[in-house]
Amino acid sequence: MIALIDYRAGNLTSVRKALTHLGAAYSTPTTPEELDTCSGVIVPGVGNFRATEPLKGVWTAAIQKAVKRSVPLLGICLGLQWLFEGSDEAPGLAGLGAMSGTCALITSPGQDGDETARLKVPHVGWNSLHLTGPSWLLDGVRDGDQVYFTHSFAAPVTIDCVASTSYGIEFASVVERDHVAGVQFHPEKSGDVGLAMLKNFLVLTGAGAPIR
């Protein structure tokens, strides 16, 4: 059973539809203790990093406990940013800390501090993935495949980055460390490419069959 975490930071309808389409069994737990029996955890989300505040405390502890027993964890959009230590969008609010680094506003400042070259944010629409390393989540995904983004803050490119995307700057669009992964885009809105990633996640949890 996949635990789809609802902390009131976005509409879960599209993620539920994608999981249903893939034949996955999932639930939306109402207590952290329900994670003790799950086979996988998905943390979705949209909006300001401050929206992750309800995850502080018992929910974070329950998710960490699940990760320690090798339960696969997938963060989507804001959920990817929450995997990091924190974000400049909400100073002082800690993330899960599964990935090192801090998320920051997407900018492309001009020379000598000229602010006229700043990018339009949020970054909304289709953009391509540049594969940067081996990844179980990206099995079957090709370099240059397009996915759907909507975000203003992004994670840094670190050793955990397995795919990056360019929008003025290069940022981490897919991160992965062991059985913990995150995607900055919305796989449930990214057609067959996004569904392939969700399928790969389900395979790792034991809840799905291989794509090929």
Residue pairs with C-beta under 8 A, 6 or more apart in sequence:
1 25
1 26
1 27
1 37
1 38
1 39
1 207
2 19
2 24
2 25
2 26
2 27
2 38
2 39
2 40
2 41
2 42
2 202
2 205
2 207
3 26
3 27
3 28
3 29
3 34
3 35
3 38
3 40
3 41
3 42
3 66
4 12
4 15
4 16
4 19
4 26
4 27
4 28
4 42
4 44
5 28
5 29
5 41
5 42
5 43
5 44
5 55
5 59
5 63
6 12
6 28
7 45
7 51
7 52
7 54
7 55
7 59
8 51
8 54
9 44
9 45
9 46
9 47
9 51
9 52
9 54
9 78
10 44
10 45
10 46
10 47
10 51
10 77
10 78
11 46
12 28
12 44
14 186
14 188
14 189
15 42
15 44
15 76
15 188
16 26
17 188
18 187
18 188
18 194
18 195
18 198
19 26
19 198
21 195
22 195
22 198
22 199
22 202
22 208
23 208
24 202
24 207
24 208
25 207
26 42
27 34
27 38
29 35
29 38
32 58
32 59
32 61
32 62
33 62
35 41
35 62
35 63
35 65
35 66
35 71
36 62
36 65
36 66
38 66
38 71
39 71
39 72
39 205
39 206
39 207
40 71
40 72
40 73
40 74
40 201
40 202
40 204
40 205
40 207
41 63
41 66
41 67
41 71
41 72
41 73
41 74
42 73
42 74
42 75
42 76
42 79
42 201
43 55
43 63
43 73
43 74
43 75
43 76
43 79
43 82
44 75
44 76
44 77
44 78
44 79
45 51
45 52
45 75
45 76
45 77
45 78
45 79
45 82
46 77
46 78
46 150
47 78
48 89
48 90
49 78
49 81
49 82
49 86
49 87
49 89
49 90
49 93
49 95
49 103
49 153
50 89
50 90
50 93
51 78
52 78
52 81
52 82
52 90
52 93
52 95
53 90
53 93
55 63
55 82
55 96
56 93
56 94
60 96
63 73
63 96
64 96
66 73
67 73
67 98
67 179
67 180
70 179
71 179
71 205
72 179
72 180
72 181
72 201
72 204
72 205
73 83
73 98
73 179
73 180
73 181
74 137
74 181
74 182
74 183
74 201
75 81
75 82
75 83
75 181
75 182
75 183
76 182
76 183
76 186
76 187
76 188
77 150
77 151
77 183
77 184
77 185
77 186
78 151
79 182
80 155
80 172
80 175
80 182
80 183
80 184
81 87
81 95
81 103
81 153
81 154
81 155
81 182
81 184
82 95
82 96
83 95
83 96
83 98
83 99
83 175
83 180
83 182
84 95
84 96
84 97
84 98
84 99
84 100
84 101
84 102
84 103
84 155
85 94
85 95
85 97
85 99
85 100
85 101
85 102
86 92
86 93
86 94
86 95
86 102
86 103
87 93
87 95
87 102
87 103
87 104
87 153
88 102
88 103
88 104
88 105
88 153
89 103
89 105
89 152
89 153
98 177
98 180
99 155
99 158
99 160
99 175
99 177
99 180
99 182
100 158
100 160
101 155
101 156
101 158
102 156
103 153
103 154
103 155
103 156
104 153
104 154
104 156
105 121
105 152
105 153
106 119
106 121
106 123
106 151
106 152
106 153
106 154
106 167
106 168
106 169
106 171
107 118
107 119
107 168
107 169
108 117
108 118
108 119
108 168
108 169
109 115
109 117
109 118
110 116
110 117
110 118
119 167
119 168
121 152
122 150
122 151
122 152
123 149
123 150
123 151
123 152
123 154
123 167
124 149
124 150
125 148
125 149
125 150
126 146
126 147
126 148
126 149
127 146
127 147
127 149
127 165
127 166
127 167
127 173
127 185
128 144
128 145
128 146
128 147
128 165
129 138
129 141
129 143
129 144
129 145
129 146
129 147
129 163
129 164
129 165
129 173
129 174
130 143
130 144
130 163
130 164
130 165
130 166
130 170
131 138
131 141
131 142
131 143
131 162
131 163
132 157
132 161
132 162
132 163
132 164
133 161
133 162
134 162
135 162
135 163
135 174
135 176
135 181
136 176
136 181
136 200
136 204
137 162
137 174
137 176
137 181
137 183
137 197
137 200
137 201
138 162
138 163
138 174
138 197
138 200
139 196
139 200
139 211
140 196
140 200
140 211
140 212
141 163
141 193
141 196
141 197
145 193
146 190
146 193
147 173
147 183
147 185
147 186
147 187
147 190
147 193
147 194
148 185
148 186
148 189
148 190
148 194
149 165
149 167
149 173
149 184
149 185
149 186
150 186
151 184
154 169
154 171
154 172
154 184
155 161
155 171
155 172
155 175
155 182
155 184
156 171
156 172
157 164
157 170
157 171
157 172
158 172
158 175
160 172
160 175
160 176
160 177
161 172
161 174
161 175
162 174
162 175
162 176
163 172
163 173
163 174
164 170
164 171
164 172
164 173
165 171
165 173
165 184
165 185
171 184
172 184
173 183
173 184
173 185
174 181
174 182
174 183
174 184
175 181
175 182
176 182
179 204
181 201
183 197
185 194
186 194
187 193
187 194
187 195
187 197
187 198
188 194
188 195
188 198
196 211
199 208
199 211
200 211
201 208
202 208
203 209
203 210
203 211
